[in-house]
Amino acid sequence: MHPDLEKMIVLQGLDVEAKRLRDEMSALPKRVAELETKLKATQGQRAVVVDLIAKEEVLRRRQELDIKDHQAKMAKVKKQLDQATTTVQVTAFEHEISFAQGEVSRLEDAELESMERSEALEAQKARADEAVAADEKILERERVRAAETIAADKVALAGVEERRAALRPEIGEDALSVYDRISKGKGTAVAEALNQKCMACQMMLRPQKWNDLRDRSNDETMMTCESCGRLLYYDPARDAPQKKAVPVESIAASIIRSL
Ligand SMILES: [Zn+2]
């Protein structure tokens, strides 16, 4: 294998890892922000229920005052009734008392309905409290996990960057510019060819290309996939491994081990 290609395989591993670390570091705060939004929504739902409970309490206080008013009125009219002298007065007072009694029983019914609504709302509030507590717990756990992961990622990324910085100057300038151009466009620049296929784009290699790639006398030539344009490498240790009794270390693994 071309020595630059060997190094580019390692470089690609480092680049992929650096990208993974950066992606993770930017995704974690977004995940925490999403959980914060979710918690706010759950708290908002609970606030609606708490507000409805308060409104029912205000309503019942007013109903009780109204009941007392009607009862006081009734007591007053009953006294007037005792002193009534004409049938017209008696009828009018009785009418007033009956109206007030009707109002009291209507208000008492309404108060009972309000209490039933409050009971249902209290059950809703209990569920909302649980939902808020659960969301708070998840948020707190994810905040801690995100902070720890990001701190670890920063250290890991510094290590990866250091290895990248040391490796890049060891690769030929032309090869490195080809590597940078392809990886900028495709995300990765080097692809393994396995079982006559480019493992990056999954397209079949023409038989001639496949033969050239496996021919060790071509080690000084870098070949690209005709379909995706990535630089191809062939690893005899990985090709048709079912035929081998003894596992052979892959080239990528042996390069990484030797670094
Ligand atoms: Zn390809």
Boltz pocket constraint, residues with backbone or C-beta under 6 A from the ligand:
constraints:
  - pocket:
      binder: B
      contacts: [[A, 191], [A, 198], [A, 199], [A, 200], [A, 201], [A, 202], [A, 203], [A, 225], [A, 226], [A, 227], [A, 228], [A, 229], [A, 230]]
      max_distance: 6.0
